[in-house]
Amino acid sequence: MEFSFDTIKSPVENMLLKEKGSKFIGFAFPVENEKEVKEALGKVKEEHPKATHHCYAFRLGIKGENYRANDDGEPSGSAGLPIYNQLLANNVTQILLIVVRYYGGTKLGVSGLVKAYKESAKFTLESCEIITKELQSDIEIHFDFNQQNVIFTLLNKFGAKIIDFQTNEKCTISAKLKTSEKENISEQLSEMQNIFFKFLDS
């Protein structure tokens, strides 16, 4: 199983490329889901209401299994696909790449469009900082009050980040840790007495 993926650190906007009078403006956004895709797309359309086309491609999921390429009125396969292919070439996911076009009066033809959208997408991605993100899992642990130290030591050992801690006679901790450590921490917790735990993402 894969426990990490490459994506972009932060949005990159307004990367301008000109081709025979037409303006191609690239935007890249890190996105978590389709709702964020829609929001980012809406934002760019609001900023460029007079653009002739808002073409885009996105990849979601650790292996980019959820994806779409949209030509937005350009000839089929001349815009969305060249943009999508740049996402594949850079092996990035959890990303939306938009290229906005203002028509400049000279027709580029399908091959001209493919080249222009490809170059614009490539130029935009080259301006992004690509980072590797580790997959995270959420764990919830219930234990006796006198086991606090043991649990904290264990979470610390696996680099877990504590999100919530409720202390009564029985304590509950919610934490995030790298998915790659899931099995290791499960083994150690299973060996302890009076401890109940579950992963919230499985």
C-alpha positions as CSV (number, residue, x, y, z in Angstrom):
1,M,0.0,0.0,0.0
2,E,1.1,3.6,-0.7
3,F,1.3,5.9,2.3
4,S,2.3,9.2,0.6
5,F,1.6,11.2,-2.5
6,D,3.0,14.3,-4.3
7,T,0.9,17.4,-4.5
8,I,1.5,21.2,-4.6
9,K,2.2,23.2,-1.4
10,S,0.1,26.3,-2.2
11,P,-1.9,27.9,-5.0
12,V,-0.2,29.5,-8.0
13,E,-2.3,32.0,-10.0
14,N,-2.2,34.2,-13.1
15,M,0.6,32.5,-15.0
16,L,0.4,34.2,-18.4
17,L,1.4,32.8,-21.7
18,K,0.6,34.4,-25.1
19,E,0.1,32.6,-28.4
20,K,-0.9,34.5,-31.6
21,G,-2.9,37.1,-29.7
22,S,-4.7,34.7,-27.5
23,K,-3.9,34.9,-23.8
24,F,-3.6,31.7,-21.7
25,I,-3.6,32.1,-17.9
26,G,-2.8,29.2,-15.7
27,F,-4.0,28.5,-12.1
28,A,-3.1,25.6,-9.8
29,F,-4.8,24.8,-6.5
30,P,-4.2,22.1,-3.9
31,V,-7.7,20.5,-3.3
32,E,-9.0,17.8,-0.9
33,N,-12.3,17.0,-2.7
34,E,-14.7,17.9,-5.5
35,K,-16.4,20.6,-3.3
36,E,-13.0,22.5,-3.2
37,V,-12.6,21.9,-7.0
38,K,-16.0,23.6,-7.6
39,E,-15.1,26.5,-5.2
40,A,-11.7,27.2,-6.9
41,L,-13.3,26.9,-10.4
42,G,-16.0,29.4,-9.3
43,K,-13.5,31.8,-8.0
44,V,-11.5,31.8,-11.2
45,K,-14.7,32.2,-13.3
46,E,-15.7,35.2,-11.1
47,E,-12.2,36.8,-11.6
48,H,-12.3,36.2,-15.4
49,P,-16.0,36.5,-16.5
50,K,-15.1,37.7,-20.0
51,A,-12.7,34.8,-20.8
52,T,-13.6,32.7,-23.8
53,H,-12.9,29.4,-22.1
54,H,-12.1,28.1,-18.6
55,C,-10.5,24.7,-19.3
56,Y,-9.3,22.5,-16.4
57,A,-8.3,19.1,-15.2
58,F,-8.1,17.7,-11.7
59,R,-6.8,14.5,-9.9
60,L,-8.1,13.4,-6.5
61,G,-7.2,10.4,-4.4
62,I,-3.8,8.9,-3.5
63,K,-3.3,7.4,-6.9
64,G,-5.3,10.1,-8.7
65,E,-8.1,7.6,-9.3
66,N,-10.8,10.3,-9.3
67,Y,-10.1,12.7,-12.2
68,R,-11.7,14.8,-14.8
69,A,-10.6,16.8,-17.9
70,N,-12.9,19.5,-19.3
71,D,-12.5,21.3,-22.6
72,D,-15.1,24.0,-21.8
73,G,-16.2,24.5,-25.4
74,E,-12.8,24.0,-27.1
75,P,-12.5,21.2,-29.7
76,S,-12.7,17.8,-28.0
77,G,-9.4,16.7,-26.5
78,S,-7.6,20.0,-27.3
79,A,-7.6,21.5,-23.8
80,G,-8.6,19.4,-20.8
81,L,-6.5,16.4,-21.9
82,P,-3.2,18.3,-22.5
83,I,-3.7,19.9,-19.0
84,Y,-4.5,16.5,-17.4
85,N,-1.5,14.9,-19.1
86,Q,0.8,17.5,-17.4
87,L,-0.6,16.3,-14.0
88,L,0.2,12.7,-15.0
89,A,3.7,13.7,-16.2
90,N,4.5,15.4,-12.8
91,N,2.8,12.6,-10.9
92,V,0.8,15.0,-8.7
93,T,-2.6,14.4,-7.2
94,Q,-5.1,16.3,-4.9
95,I,-4.7,19.2,-7.5
96,L,-6.8,21.3,-9.8
97,L,-5.2,23.0,-12.8
98,I,-7.1,25.6,-14.7
99,V,-6.1,27.4,-17.9
100,V,-8.3,30.4,-18.8
101,R,-8.2,31.5,-22.5
102,Y,-8.9,34.9,-23.9
103,Y,-9.4,34.6,-27.7
104,G,-7.1,36.9,-29.6
105,G,-8.7,36.8,-33.1
106,T,-6.4,34.2,-34.7
107,K,-7.5,30.6,-34.8
108,L,-4.9,28.2,-33.6
109,G,-6.3,24.9,-34.9
110,V,-6.5,21.8,-32.8
111,S,-2.8,21.1,-32.8
112,G,-2.1,24.7,-31.9
113,L,-4.5,24.6,-29.1
114,V,-3.1,21.3,-27.7
115,K,0.4,22.9,-27.7
116,A,-0.8,26.1,-26.1
117,Y,-2.8,24.4,-23.3
118,K,0.1,21.9,-22.7
119,E,2.6,24.7,-22.5
120,S,0.4,26.8,-20.2
121,A,-0.2,23.8,-17.9
122,K,3.5,22.9,-17.8
123,F,4.5,26.5,-17.1
124,T,2.0,26.8,-14.3
125,L,3.2,23.5,-12.7
126,E,6.8,24.5,-13.0
127,S,6.0,27.5,-10.9
128,C,4.5,25.4,-8.1
129,E,6.4,23.9,-5.2
130,I,5.7,20.2,-5.2
131,I,5.7,18.4,-1.9
132,T,5.3,14.9,-0.6
133,K,2.4,14.4,1.8
134,E,2.1,11.5,4.2
135,L,-1.3,9.9,4.5
136,Q,-2.8,10.4,8.0
137,S,-5.1,8.2,10.0
138,D,-7.3,9.2,13.0
139,I,-7.2,7.0,16.1
140,E,-9.4,7.1,19.2
141,I,-8.0,5.5,22.4
142,H,-10.0,4.8,25.6
143,F,-8.0,3.9,28.7
144,D,-7.8,4.2,32.5
145,F,-6.7,7.4,34.2
146,N,-3.5,5.7,35.6
147,Q,-2.4,4.7,32.1
148,Q,-2.0,8.3,30.8
149,N,1.8,8.3,30.9
150,V,2.1,5.0,29.0
151,I,-0.3,6.2,26.3
152,F,1.4,9.6,25.9
153,T,4.8,8.0,25.6
154,L,3.5,5.6,23.0
155,L,1.8,8.4,20.9
156,N,5.0,10.4,21.2
157,K,7.1,7.4,19.9
158,F,5.0,7.2,16.8
159,G,4.9,11.0,16.2
160,A,1.2,11.2,16.7
161,K,-0.5,14.6,17.0
162,I,-3.1,14.8,19.8
163,I,-6.4,16.4,18.6
164,D,-8.5,16.0,21.8
165,F,-8.0,14.7,25.3
166,Q,-10.8,14.1,27.7
167,T,-10.0,13.0,31.2
168,N,-12.3,11.3,33.6
169,E,-12.0,8.0,35.4
170,K,-11.8,6.7,31.8
171,C,-9.9,8.9,29.5
172,T,-10.3,9.4,25.7
173,I,-7.7,10.6,23.3
174,S,-8.2,11.5,19.7
175,A,-5.0,11.7,17.7
176,K,-3.6,11.8,14.1
177,L,-0.7,9.7,13.0
178,K,0.9,8.5,9.8
179,T,-1.0,5.7,8.2
180,S,2.2,3.9,7.7
181,E,2.4,3.5,11.5
182,K,-1.1,2.1,11.9
183,E,-0.1,-1.5,12.2
184,N,2.9,-0.8,14.6
185,I,0.8,1.2,17.1
186,S,-2.1,-1.3,16.8
187,E,0.2,-4.2,17.8
188,Q,1.5,-2.3,20.9
189,L,-1.9,-1.1,22.0
190,S,-3.4,-4.6,21.6
191,E,-0.8,-6.0,24.1
192,M,-2.0,-3.5,26.8
193,Q,-4.6,-4.2,29.4
194,N,-7.9,-2.2,29.7
195,I,-7.3,-0.3,26.5
196,F,-9.9,0.0,23.7
197,F,-8.9,1.8,20.5
198,K,-10.3,2.2,17.0
199,F,-9.3,3.9,13.8
200,L,-11.9,6.4,12.5
201,D,-11.0,6.1,8.8
202,S,-11.4,2.4,8.3
